[in-house]
Amino acid sequence: MDFSSDFLMTINGQLVSATRSIDVVNPAKGLPFASAPAASAEDLDRAVAAAKAAFPAWRATPIETRRALLIQAADAIGAHADDLARLFVLEQGRPFEAAKGEILQTAYWIKATAALNLPSEVTEDTATRRIEVHHEPLGVVCAIVPWNFPVLLASWKIAPSLLTGNTLVLKPSPFTPLCTLKIGELLRDIFPPGVMNVISGGDDLGPMMTAHPGFAKISFTGSTATGKRVMESASRDLKRITLELGGNDAAIVLPDVDVDQVAEQLFFGAFFNTAQICVATKRLYIHEDIYDRLRDRLHAIAQTVTVGDGAEQGSVLGPVQNAQQYRRVLDLIDDARAKGLTLLEGKAVPEGGGYFIPITLVDNPPENSRVVVEEAFGPVLPLLRFSDIDDVVARANDTDYGLAGAVWSQDIDLAVSIAHRLETGTVWINHNLQSTPDTPLAGHKQSGFGVENGVPGLLEFTQPKAIYIPKAAAAE
Ligand code: NAD
């Protein structure tokens, strides 16, 4: 299989082109290097019809068989990690090793999700009756994915949908469709035709999908603004929805940390993947006793980290992924500069057409500045001074977002007590960016609706069914 060209959709087990196409831009160059099919309304209808036709047989397939096929799918992805990672670098921008890390993580995640079990319960078992609650698949799932972790986040939808007996139409972001299209091609011989369909397209395709009456469920990862549109569209026919949305995560650093030891972890907890991570630290609250030392340490790290083309040796962080996001992050930095805030810049970045922005730290901006209030989703990070725990908890919670947060301290009990006070779905103590396939990820407030991962994540793809069995009937 050629991973460098012939990007086609997978519909009903067939590779399909489209009459229109979209350009895919290499963010390190700012230039198109490939094109992907732009699905039409008819292509979408065909994909939904194929998924619908495949549903009865797939839901009747024993879960052990579905599990085994998911494991085969994971192995197929893992076996092509190098090919996929090379393509990933070109479309997403991340340096090769970290790109390959996402592909391998995807294979791991699919296997680990395949190992989960759907619970069924007995809520009553008396002399006269037995009540069983089973979890049944919903039908055809519409899966919509962003560009920051395009492959891993697709697997968070593929594995639970298919394990629970649903069929799927998956749409990658228009900015990063290529690896996902190749994965569709890789897996088309593993799953029966129609079980997993992959379609790509431009800005019109997402809204067409969420409005399509053939879907029973929408599993969406993306921005809060788009999530609200998805919810509105889903309301027309009460489609089930799971929304994993934006964040403005606070990390709180207490004065007892070893500054030299934690600085690098804090740095990459904010800037890995060029800070384009929903659960990255986006506001770093530092106790006043260590503020200056930690700020200077972070600035020193920023001056050593190479931001460059992910395809070149030595690049640690890549470009911002797309022109729209590049302009948005530059706008936030310009706003901070115009307000007279102090900006601390990292190492110089390549010039030319690529979407490169130097790592930028903002030295103790006011709490109401745009760079603090808005989700930057790019390499600019406000450092904020605090002196009092109640005050910093209130500031950390003073946002419409509630995805994740972190507390850094040698006093684990104190850190845990602060963790309980943060209004977020996840809190890390002395760590960042961890997640496991067994643990639910759920956005609080406007960071989400519903849950991904773990058994609660599986249940989002199912409908509970209670069956009341009279004992006489049960005995027959
Ligand atoms: P986005 O909302 O612009 O796009 C996400 C996806 O939705 C893309 O595939 C896009 O084509 C599609 N889309 C756009 N408009 C649509 C519409 N009206 N209806 C249906 N689909 C539509 O987000 P993005 O810029 O691709 O991703 C960055 C955002 O995603 C950030 O806010 C980030 O925090 C969030 N994110 C959240 C998580 C999480 O797990 N909570 C994970 C990764 C990213």
Residues whose N, C-alpha, C, O or C-beta is under 5 A from the ligand:
A	BS01	NAD	I144 V145 P146 W147 K171 P172 S173 P174 G206 P207 T210 T221 G222 S223 T224 T226 R229 E244 L245 G246 G247 C278 S447
